Amino acid sequence: MNITFRSAIVLDPRSKHHNKQVDISIKNGHIYQIGKINKPVGKEINANGMFVSLGWFDMSCLFGDPGYEYKEDRTSGCQTAASGGFTGVALLPNTNPVIENKNDIAYLKALNKSHVTSIYPLAAVTKHALGEDLTEMIDLHHAGAIAFTDGVNPVWNSDILLKTLLYLQKFDGLLINRPEDKMLTQFATMNEGVQSTLSGMKGMPNISEEIMIARDLRILEYTGGKIHFSNISTAEAVKLIKKAKQEGLKVTCDVAAHQLTLEEGLIDDFDTNLKVNPPLRTRKDINALIKGLEDDTIDAIVSAHRPQDEESKKAEFDQAEFGQTGLQTVLPILIQLSNKLSLEKMIEKLTISPCKILGLEVPEIKKGAQANLTVFDPKAKWVLDEYTNHSKSVNSWYFGKELTGRVVATVNGENTYILS
């Protein structure tokens, strides 16, 4: 689709048009004109009061395809991502079967040319993501895996972690690890604190995350290589990672968007959509996470999109599955945070930084470049409901609530999503 956006404000510090209001025309998948355009091409969209940034990239997303397509398949997942502003998603390998061979990688990438959102597979570190036997990571790398992780499962075996960090150095590969000591969180349902005490349920202590980060950093110091921590959630985790960066270790990390606004006290009515892992923490932790984004200790913001079918969530709190959908609610969360963090800083955590961490080419907003853009209205109000939800699943605390901030268009080459 050829299209022209009128009077959009560019939000990209690397562009000469940064913070300027311009017209942008897209022709045959490339930025054809940018500036003041007298002869627009294709469909015109009035973007006055809206922002245009590089296309967003999500480093931590889970679809159910293959094996759990009833929760989310490749098509519904990509449609959901596009409506949320994402031109690229890194998919966790926790499907059935687990993403651990070349055919699995090819399957996930097969539909990329037909969707606005491109899929970038993350391959499992260990077979079946069980933490016991290593996969053929070199072969998976050559097949198109952009990094290696056991996804929602931590690499719990210290020897496996050490060997992985050594092995990945052969091709400058990245290990992504979810820091959680499973022995400390077994049977737990929420953060260990006031709410868990009042409810009589076992809580997840902060140290379950912090012990794993400390272990991984010590092994990283010993082996070399690089590691990325996924979905950190505690104040102490931020401190540990900040210190490691100051010491020169190659370490990066991300935080789930919902962890920046939702706190443990909301669980007092036992809404299972708030049962997530890592759990919602305290206001002290949230403030530390926001500070970590501000000083660049935390490198990226992710959706932590974890779709669950109705049966998995309509259960007693301790029996319900973890996770909530997140792709369509990242922008409203960022707008909610914009009084504490600059929009420019947060968008950088969704665009430039994820690409650099994963070794991907960073797009550009300039004439002649392939179009990779997200256009959004920071003031638009809307409701996430059965009509606006693109996911197969509805497990979101935000479902039915009025939200501020909406994606108007997502452009990736010749594929375009436009809000109807």
C-alpha positions, -999 to +999 in steps of 0.1 A: +000+000+000+012+035-009+004+060+019+011+095+031+011+106+067+004+143+071+020+164+099+034+137+121+061+144+147+092+123+142+104+106+174+139+093+165+170+109+180+192+096+151+171+113+125+176+149+113+138+152+115+137+144+152+110+163+170+100+180+138+065+179+122+068+164+087+049+146+060+060+111+052+050+092+021+056+055+016+058+040-019+066+004-027+076-003+008+102+025+011+101+061+024+096+080-008+094+115+005+098+132+039+094+168+048+068+191+032+051+171+005+031+188-022+023+157-042+014+129-018+012+093-029-015+068-021-039+070+008-036+102+029-038+101+067-040+132+089-014+125+116-015+160+132-008+156+169+006+121+164+041+107+165+060+085+141+088+064+153+109+034+142+088+002+141+087-013+176+104-046+184+093-070+212+121-091+228+098-113+248+066-126+232+049-160+232+025-174+207+010-208+210+020-220+176+028-248+172+008-269+196-013-244+214-029-226+185-061-223+204-044-197+226-026-178+198-014-189+163+011-172+141-016-152+122-036-139+152-003-132+170+011-111+142-022-093+138-022-085+175+014-073+174+008-051+144-022-034+160+000-028+191+027-011+169+052-039+166+070-046+133+091-074+149+087-099+177+112-123+191+092-155+199+100-176+229+105-213+222+079-227+247+056-243+222+047-280+215+071-291+202+097-267+217+116-246+190+148-267+189+156-277+154+159-261+119+124-272+108+109-254+138+128-222+129+116-224+092+080-230+103+079-198+124+095-177+096+074-191+068+047-164+069+069-133+074+064-119+039+027-119+043+024-101+077+032-066+089+049-081+119+080-102+113+088-132+135+123-136+148+127-171+164+144-176+197+156-212+199+158-233+231+191-237+249+183-272+261+162-300+246+125-295+254+136-265+274+141-287+304+176-276+313+193-310+309+208-315+274+221-288+250+205-283+216+225-279+184+229-242+188+253-236+159+229-253+135+200-233+149+220-201+146+227-208+109+190-216+104+179-182+117+176-183+155+186-148+167+193-158+203+190-187+227+168-191+257+146-217+275+120-190+275+097-190+305+119-216+321+152-205+336+185-223+328+186-238+363+216-261+358+248-241+365+270-264+344+246-261+315+247-223+319+285-223+320+288-245+289+262-224+270+281-192+276+313-208+264+296-224+234+278-193+222+311-174+220+320-194+189+295-172+169+290-142+193+256-157+203+234-143+230+220-162+259+186-148+272+178-161+307+147-158+329+161-153+364+141-175+388+151-201+413+123-226+408+130-243+441+121-211+459+090-204+439+075-239+437+037-237+443+039-199+447+012-178+431+021-141+438+048-118+453+059-128+488+046-099+509+015-085+526-009-098+500+004-133+501+003-133+539-033-121+540-044-146+514-026-175+530-009-184+497+027-191+491+046-161+477+075-157+454+104-141+473+125-114+457+156-135+464+144-162+439+152-137+411+182-121+427+200-153+436+198-164+399+211-131+387+240-132+411+249-167+400+246-160+363+268-128+367+295-147+386+296-174+359+296-148+331+326-132+348+343-166+347+334-176+312+331-144+292+303-141+266+271-121+270+238-126+287+204-108+287+181-111+317+144-113+307+116-097+327+134-085+358+111-072+385+129-063+418+149-033+431+179-055+440+180-070+405+184-035+391+213-029+416+231-062+407+229-055+369+240-019+373+270-030+392+278-057+366+277-031+338+300-008+357+324-037+360+324-042+323+304-074+320+284-078+288+250-079+304+217-064+293+181-068+306+145-059+300+113-053+319+077-062+311+056-031+306+029-041+331+055-044+358+060-006+356+025+003+367+007-026+383+016-035+419+008-065+442-021-048+461-043-051+430-045-088+436-068-083+466-098-094+445-079-124+430-083-114+394-064-143+377-054-120+348-030-104+374-014-138+380+019-133+362+054-145+365+074-127+377+047-115+400+035-080+405+059-065+431+058-035+455+058+002+448+095+003+459+104-022+432+084-003+406+102+029+414+135+011+411+125-003+377+115+031+364+148+045+377+166+017+360+151+026+327+160+063+332+197+056+338+199+029+312+205+000+335+174-016+320+179-017+282+145-027+268+107-027+275+088-059+264+052-069+262+056-102+280+026-114+258+014-147+273-020-156+259-041-181+278-073-197+269-105-192+290-102-225+308-067-217+320-078-184+336-113-191+348-102-210+378-093-204+415-063-181+417-039-208+428-050-231+400-049-206+372-021-204+347+004-175+347+004-147+322-015-120+305-017-107+269+004-075+264+010-066+228-019-041+225-015-024+259+022-014+258+015+021+244-012+030+270+012+019+297+039+041+282+015+071+281+006+065+317+043+066+326+051+097+305+050+119+335+079+100+350+099+090+319+103+108+286+084+093+257+116+095+237+135+074+263+107+047+264+104+045+226+142+040+224+137+010+247+112-005+221+132+003+190+169+010+188+180-009+220+163-043+213+178-043+178+213-036+191+210-063+218+200-089+193+225-078+166+198-068+141+200-039+117+185-007+132+160+009+108+162+045+098+137+073+091+151+089+060+143+091+023+150+059+005+151+037+036+128+007+038+097+017+057+097+003+093+075+027+112+050+030+140+025+059+140+006+065+172-018+090+188-008+096+225-042+112+233-066+088+216-090+071+240-103+036+234-115+004+251-099-030+248-129-052+242-142-080+220-142-056+191-107-041+194-089-072+207-070-090+180-057-118+201-074-152+204-071-148+241-087-122+265-065-127+296-057-090+302-064-069+333-070-040+309-099-058+291-130-036+293-111-006+306-107+028+288-071+033+277-052+064+265-028+061+236-035+041+204-015+029+175-028+043+142-005+026+117+023+000+116+044-002+084+069-029+076+081-027+040+051-033+017+029-046+045+008-021+064-016-021+093-040+009+095-065+014+123-099+013+107 
